[in-house]
Amino acid sequence: MGDFQLYRQYVDDLRIYARENGITEVETERIFEECFKELEMSRVNKFHGVWKGVRVVIGVVLITIACFLGLYNHPATHSIFLRNMQSFIYPGLTVFRQMAVPIIKRYPALTELYDESCLIENPFFKVADMDCWPCSTVQSVPDMTGWNMTETFNVGIPFVRAESDSTADLDSIINMYKNHSDIFNVDARRISSNNPFYRTIKNVLEKRLDENPSEFLDTHVSWRLNRMRPSRILRKLMPKPSGTPIWWSQSTERYLFIDEPKAGEYSLPNPECSNVILRSTRGSRLIKMTPSTECQRNCRTFLVLLSPSRTLWYNWWYWRPMSLPAINSTEISINYLTSFC
């Protein structure tokens, strides 16, 4: 009721102002009618705009459903799509991600919405009739130092390279953490470990394993970074290898593994993108290249000794590596895992 009285007061004030300035009552009424017409047209235009947007969304949804139905009813296309869909997602979102960077910088808390996986991974999931020829021809894990990947390269072939663009050790990681502790303590605080004394990255770096070894020398630490601010900081310490293809787009998710000499075997995670690079910066670990469940009948298992300044490149559609302690190893190892689409 108060709003209506205020409205009437404003109308009366306008009428008084019109009379004082020689505007007739008829002209005043015409001005009011024109204003009401403009307001009505703006509401109509807004409705038409919303309805047009709804029709576009409905059209996109229907086309998407039709495409998925076509894929599932055509096994060959379905297999190709499943094998390559990860490689299609991120390049197509490159522009969107670049536009989102200033927004995330302004509101970093938004990355919390992306911090946790929305779905629990199904360990029994298998791709039906997956084409395993890319890894079936592999007879060994070659050293391709100095070679640059081409667009026609068979991504099912794992290989190693010697890299010299990163000398990150535990000291440099500690310095990085100290310089940006406010960011890491908020956006990348948690770690997973088999040692109950290590629950946060602060615990790991304050009680460093090379100076405070565990009783059985078997501590394993996995540090997952999945937010933009800490990932960008870590990327400065461990940049992309020089041979990374320009058409690959790096994901935000990164992993840092710190292992004592006798740390037990564990499976390497499947990151967001399927093209994976595992970099060793200190110590050595044996990497057991086990074919994925779908390709175990067609592809062989290999062992790779990953030593400092070397990288292992593979695609997790075909390989599910495991990290094992290296024989006669006497120091902690540090490995960095990142992925590209």
C-alpha positions in Angstrom: 0.0 0.0 0.0 2.9 2.4 0.8 4.4 1.9 -2.7 1.0 2.7 -4.3 0.7 6.0 -2.3 4.3 6.9 -3.3 3.4 6.2 -6.9 0.4 8.5 -6.7 2.5 11.2 -5.1 5.0 11.0 -8.0 2.2 11.2 -10.6 0.7 14.2 -8.9 4.1 15.9 -8.7 4.5 15.3 -12.5 1.1 16.8 -13.2 1.9 19.9 -11.1 5.2 20.3 -12.9 3.5 20.0 -16.3 0.9 22.8 -15.4 3.6 25.1 -14.1 5.5 24.7 -17.4 2.5 25.3 -19.7 1.8 21.7 -20.6 -1.9 20.9 -21.0 -3.7 18.0 -19.3 -4.3 16.4 -22.7 -0.6 16.5 -23.5 0.3 15.1 -20.1 -2.1 12.2 -20.5 -0.6 11.5 -24.0 2.9 11.4 -22.4 1.8 9.0 -19.8 0.2 6.7 -22.4 3.4 6.7 -24.5 5.5 5.8 -21.4 3.1 2.9 -20.6 3.4 1.7 -24.2 7.2 1.7 -24.0 7.1 -0.2 -20.8 4.7 -2.7 -22.3 6.9 -3.1 -25.4 10.0 -3.7 -23.3 8.2 -6.5 -21.4 7.1 -8.1 -24.6 10.6 -7.9 -26.1 12.0 -9.4 -23.0 9.6 -12.3 -23.2 10.3 -12.9 -26.8 14.1 -12.8 -26.1 13.7 -15.4 -23.3 11.4 -17.6 -25.4 14.0 -17.4 -28.3 16.7 -18.5 -25.9 14.6 -21.4 -24.6 13.9 -22.6 -28.2 17.7 -22.5 -29.0 18.4 -24.5 -25.8 15.7 -27.1 -26.7 17.1 -27.3 -30.2 20.6 -27.9 -29.0 19.4 -30.6 -26.5 17.4 -32.4 -29.2 20.4 -32.3 -31.7 22.7 -33.6 -28.9 20.3 -36.5 -28.1 20.0 -37.3 -31.8 23.9 -37.4 -32.1 24.2 -39.7 -29.1 21.5 -42.0 -30.4 23.4 -42.2 -33.7 26.7 -42.9 -31.9 25.3 -45.8 -29.8 23.6 -47.3 -32.8 26.8 -47.3 -34.9 29.4 -49.3 -33.0 32.4 -48.3 -35.2 31.7 -44.6 -34.7 30.9 -45.2 -31.0 34.3 -46.8 -30.5 36.2 -44.0 -32.2 34.3 -41.3 -30.3 35.0 -43.0 -26.9 38.7 -43.3 -27.7 39.1 -39.7 -28.7 36.4 -37.7 -26.9 38.8 -36.5 -24.2 41.0 -35.0 -26.9 38.0 -33.1 -28.3 36.8 -31.6 -25.1 39.6 -29.3 -23.9 40.7 -27.8 -27.3 37.1 -26.8 -28.0 37.0 -25.1 -24.6 40.3 -23.2 -24.9 38.7 -19.9 -25.7 36.2 -20.3 -22.9 38.9 -21.1 -20.4 40.9 -18.0 -21.5 37.8 -15.9 -21.0 37.3 -17.5 -17.6 40.8 -16.7 -16.3 40.1 -13.0 -15.3 36.9 -14.1 -13.6 38.6 -16.8 -11.6 41.4 -14.3 -10.7 38.7 -11.9 -9.4 36.7 -14.5 -7.6 39.1 -17.4 -6.8 36.6 -19.1 -4.5 34.6 -20.2 -7.6 37.2 -22.9 -8.2 35.9 -24.6 -5.1 32.9 -25.7 -7.1 35.3 -27.7 -9.3 37.5 -29.1 -6.6 35.8 -32.4 -6.1 34.7 -35.0 -8.6 31.0 -35.1 -9.1 30.9 -38.8 -9.7 32.5 -41.8 -8.1 34.6 -43.7 -10.6 33.2 -47.1 -11.5 36.1 -49.7 -11.2 34.1 -52.2 -13.3 33.5 -49.9 -16.2 34.8 -51.2 -19.6 34.5 -49.8 -23.1 32.7 -52.4 -25.2 34.6 -53.5 -28.3 37.4 -51.0 -27.8 39.9 -50.9 -30.6 43.3 -51.8 -29.1 45.5 -51.7 -32.2 47.4 -48.5 -31.0 49.0 -50.5 -28.2 49.0 -54.0 -29.7 52.0 -53.1 -31.9 54.2 -51.9 -29.0 57.2 -54.1 -28.4 59.1 -51.9 -26.1 59.1 -48.4 -24.5 61.5 -46.4 -26.7 63.6 -43.4 -25.8 62.5 -40.5 -28.0 64.7 -37.7 -26.7 65.0 -34.9 -29.1 62.1 -36.1 -31.2 59.0 -33.9 -31.6 55.6 -35.5 -31.8 53.5 -35.2 -35.0 49.8 -35.1 -35.4 49.8 -38.5 -37.0 51.7 -40.1 -34.1 50.2 -43.3 -32.6 49.2 -42.1 -29.1 49.0 -45.7 -27.9 52.8 -45.9 -27.9 54.4 -45.0 -24.6 57.9 -43.5 -24.7 60.4 -41.8 -22.5 62.4 -38.6 -23.0 65.3 -36.8 -21.3 64.3 -33.3 -20.2 66.4 -30.4 -18.9 63.8 -27.7 -18.4 63.1 -28.5 -14.7 65.5 -29.2 -11.8 62.8 -29.1 -9.1 63.8 -30.8 -5.9 62.4 -30.8 -2.4 64.1 -27.5 -1.5 62.6 -25.7 -4.4 59.2 -27.1 -3.6 59.5 -26.0 0.0 60.6 -22.5 -1.1 57.6 -22.4 -3.5 55.3 -23.3 -0.7 56.7 -20.7 1.7 56.4 -17.9 -0.9 52.8 -18.8 -1.5 51.7 -20.5 1.7 48.5 -18.4 1.9 47.3 -19.8 -1.5 48.4 -23.5 -0.9 46.9 -23.6 2.6 43.5 -22.6 1.2 43.4 -24.1 -2.3 45.7 -27.2 -2.1 46.1 -28.1 1.6 45.1 -31.8 1.6 47.3 -34.7 0.7 46.9 -38.5 0.9 49.5 -40.7 2.5 50.0 -44.0 4.2 51.8 -42.3 7.0 49.4 -41.0 9.7 51.7 -38.1 10.6 51.2 -36.5 7.2 47.7 -35.1 6.6 48.5 -31.7 4.9 51.1 -30.5 2.6 52.4 -28.3 5.5 53.1 -31.5 7.5 55.1 -33.0 4.6 57.2 -29.9 4.0 57.9 -29.0 7.6 58.9 -32.6 8.5 60.6 -33.4 5.2 61.2 -37.1 4.5 64.8 -36.8 3.5 65.7 -35.5 7.0 63.0 -37.3 9.0 62.8 -40.8 7.4 60.1 -43.2 8.6 60.9 -46.4 10.4 60.5 -48.7 7.4 61.3 -46.1 4.7 58.0 -46.8 3.0 56.0 -43.5 3.2 54.1 -42.5 0.1 52.6 -39.0 -0.3 50.3 -37.9 -3.1 49.5 -34.2 -3.5 46.6 -33.4 -5.9 46.2 -29.8 -7.1 43.0 -29.1 -8.9 42.5 -25.3 -8.6 43.8 -22.7 -10.9 45.9 -20.6 -8.5 48.2 -23.3 -7.0 48.4 -25.1 -10.4 49.7 -22.0 -12.1 52.3 -21.5 -9.4 53.5 -25.2 -9.7 53.6 -24.8 -13.5 56.3 -22.1 -13.1 58.4 -24.6 -11.2 57.6 -27.5 -13.5 56.8 -26.1 -17.0 55.6 -28.1 -19.9 58.3 -30.3 -21.5 59.8 -28.7 -24.5 58.5 -31.4 -26.9 54.8 -30.9 -25.9 52.7 -30.6 -29.0 51.2 -27.1 -29.6 47.8 -28.6 -30.2 47.7 -30.1 -26.7 45.9 -28.2 -24.0 47.1 -28.7 -20.4 44.5 -29.5 -17.8 44.3 -27.8 -14.4 44.7 -31.1 -12.4 48.3 -31.9 -11.3 49.8 -34.5 -9.0 53.0 -34.6 -7.1 54.2 -37.9 -5.6 56.9 -38.0 -2.9 58.1 -41.6 -2.0 60.6 -43.0 0.3 63.0 -45.7 -1.2 60.8 -48.6 -0.1 57.3 -47.1 -0.7 55.0 -49.8 -1.9 53.4 -50.1 -5.3 50.4 -47.9 -6.2 48.4 -47.2 -9.3 48.9 -43.8 -11.0 45.6 -41.9 -11.1 43.7 -41.3 -14.4 43.7 -37.5 -14.7 41.3 -35.3 -16.6 42.9 -35.7 -19.9 44.1 -38.9 -21.5 47.6 -37.8 -22.7 49.7 -38.1 -19.6 53.3 -37.0 -18.8 55.0 -38.3 -15.7 58.2 -36.4 -14.8 60.9 -37.5 -12.4 62.8 -34.8 -10.6 64.5 -36.7 -7.9 65.2 -40.4 -7.1 64.0 -43.3 -9.2 60.9 -45.4 -9.5 60.0 -48.5 -11.5 56.9 -47.8 -13.6 55.0 -50.9 -14.6 53.1 -50.2 -17.9 50.0 -52.5 -17.6 47.5 -52.4 -20.4 44.0 -51.2 -19.6 41.4 -53.9 -18.9 40.0 -53.6 -22.4 43.4 -54.2 -24.0 45.0 -56.8 -21.7 44.6 -59.6 -24.4 46.1 -57.5 -27.1 48.9 -55.6 -25.4 51.9 -56.5 -23.4 53.2 -55.3 -20.0 56.5 -53.4 -19.8 58.8 -52.1 -17.0 60.3 -48.6 -17.2 63.0 -47.2 -14.8 62.1 -43.5 -14.5 65.2 -41.7 -13.2 65.7 -37.9 -12.6 65.2 -35.5 -15.5 63.3 -38.1 -17.5 59.7 -38.1 -18.5 57.3 -40.9 -19.4 54.6 -40.2 -22.0 51.5 -42.4 -22.3 47.7 -42.5 -22.9 45.6 -43.9 -20.1 43.0 -45.3 -22.6 45.5 -48.0 -23.3 47.8 -48.0 -20.2 47.2 -48.1 -16.5 50.7 -47.7 -15.0 51.7 -48.7 -11.5 54.6 -47.1 -9.6 57.0 -49.6 -7.8 60.1 -49.0 -5.7 63.4 -49.1 -7.7 65.9 -51.8 -6.8 68.7 -50.5 -4.6 67.2 -47.1 -4.3 68.5 -45.1 -1.3 66.8 -41.7 -1.6 63.3 -40.3 -1.8 61.8 -39.8 -5.2 59.7 -36.9 -6.5 57.5 -37.4 -9.5 55.1 -34.9 -11.1 52.1 -35.9 -13.2 50.2 -33.7 -15.6 47.8 -34.4 -18.5 46.9 -32.8 -21.8 43.9 -33.0 -24.2 
